[in-house]
Amino acid sequence: MASTPRMLVNTSAPPAEPRRGAIWSIDDPERDLDSNLVRLPADEEIASHLGAEVDVLVHVVSGHGTLSTDDGETPLRVGDLVFLPRRSRRGFRAGADGLGYLTVHRRRQSLQIGSRPPGQ
C-alpha cells in the first residue's frame, strides 16, 4: 500500500530555542531518504570530517556561514544548494546570525544484531 504525501516541516519556522545540531529528521521507518534540519548557533562549527558512504545535498535555509573542504572555504548564504560527494571532507562554521541547513541523502541501512546481508 502506498503512503500518502504529507507536510513534514516548515523550514522557515524552526524551533525558537537556540539548539545546536539536528533539530528535525524524517521519522518514517519505511522511507528511502534521510533528511535533517541542522542548526548551528552563531560562530559555532561542525569540525572537518569525512562524510559517510552517501552523497548529500545541502540547502541553506537560514543565516550564513562557511563550508570547509579540501579545496578551501566556500561562503554559504540562504538559498545556496551544495552537493557533497560521498566520503568527501567537509566542515561547517556558522556566521554571526547562525546557520541553518537541510540535508537530503539516501537512507543508510543500519546494522542489526542477527541480521544477514540480502541473498544469504
C-alpha positions as MATLAB code, in Angstrom:
seq = 'MASTPRMLVNTSAPPAEPRRGAIWSIDDPERDLDSNLVRLPADEEIASHLGAEVDVLVHVVSGHGTLSTDDGETPLRVGDLVFLPRRSRRGFRAGADGLGYLTVHRRRQSLQIGSRPPGQ';
ca = [
       0.000    0.000    0.000;
       1.386    3.423   -0.975;
       1.935    6.113    1.646;
       0.017    9.347    1.489;
       2.020   12.522    0.773;
       2.126   14.777    3.832;
       3.634   18.001    5.140;
       6.748   17.292    7.210;
       8.102   20.636    8.412;
       8.248   24.315    7.515;
      11.962   25.180    7.298;
      11.283   28.918    7.597;
       9.891   28.441   11.122;
      12.425   26.376   13.100;
      12.004   25.968   16.880;
      12.737   29.141   18.873;
      15.242   27.635   21.304;
      18.895   28.051   20.256;
      19.561   24.318   19.955;
      22.604   23.004   18.101;
      22.585   20.059   15.701;
      19.731   18.205   14.026;
      16.524   19.912   15.128;
      14.305   17.830   12.803;
      14.632   14.478   10.985;
      12.288   12.272    8.974;
      10.857    9.670   11.328;
       9.044    7.368    8.870;
      10.611    3.881    9.266;
       9.620    2.874    5.703;
      11.439    5.744    3.954;
      14.206    5.517    1.339;
      15.518    9.024    2.094;
      17.014   10.671    5.144;
      16.728   14.377    5.748;
      17.770   16.562    8.666;
      17.282   20.208    9.506;
      20.540   21.273   11.163;
      21.091   24.427   13.173;
      24.393   25.923   14.299;
      24.209   28.930   16.645;
      26.360   31.976   15.909;
      30.071   31.257   15.429;
      29.751   27.521   16.227;
      31.062   24.797   13.949;
      30.927   21.183   12.926;
      34.598   20.226   12.687;
      36.043   18.998    9.409;
      35.334   15.296    8.919;
      34.982   12.642    6.220;
      31.410   12.170    5.115;
      29.637    8.832    5.133;
      29.044    6.437    2.243;
      26.224    8.548    0.787;
      26.075   11.663   -1.379;
      24.449   14.584    0.460;
      22.509   17.563   -0.850;
      22.630   20.623    1.449;
      20.182   23.540    1.161;
      20.915   26.627    3.304;
      17.628   27.830    4.832;
      18.747   30.465    7.359;
      21.707   32.598    8.386;
      25.090   32.330    6.748;
      28.459   30.675    7.272;
      31.206   28.748    5.513;
      31.754   25.249    4.190;
      35.319   23.929    4.553;
      36.535   21.298    2.084;
      39.892   20.029    0.842;
      39.672   22.817   -1.783;
      39.287   25.609    0.785;
      36.351   27.570    2.174;
      33.100   28.417    0.403;
      30.736   31.091    1.763;
      27.182   29.859    2.432;
      24.053   32.011    2.369;
      20.292   31.430    2.284;
      19.257   29.695   -0.923;
      22.607   28.014   -1.634;
      22.340   24.391   -2.728;
      25.521   22.335   -2.249;
      26.389   18.800   -3.375;
      28.710   16.855   -1.038;
      30.000   13.669   -2.699;
      30.207   10.571   -0.513;
      33.374   10.269    1.567;
      34.346   13.907    0.885;
      35.864   16.045    3.644;
      33.570   18.811    4.943;
      33.078   21.099    7.905;
      30.616   23.906    8.633;
      31.029   27.171   10.535;
      28.129   29.494   11.324;
      28.346   33.245   10.893;
      27.148   35.909   13.329;
      23.468   35.071   12.661;
      23.914   31.302   12.946;
      23.438   28.800   10.125;
      20.526   26.528    9.291;
      20.565   23.941    6.530;
      18.555   20.990    5.293;
      20.358   17.797    4.295;
      18.911   15.135    1.995;
      20.543   11.799    1.233;
      19.826    8.133    0.624;
      18.961    6.333    3.816;
      21.851    4.406    5.280;
      20.948    0.905    6.352;
      21.719    0.296    9.991;
      23.237   -2.958   11.082;
      21.157   -5.054   13.422;
      22.332   -7.942   15.552;
      21.374  -11.168   13.877;
      20.605   -9.584   10.513;
      22.027  -11.110    7.374;
      23.043   -9.422    4.143;
      20.494   -9.829    1.305;
      20.813  -13.167   -0.516;
      22.176  -15.117    2.457;
];
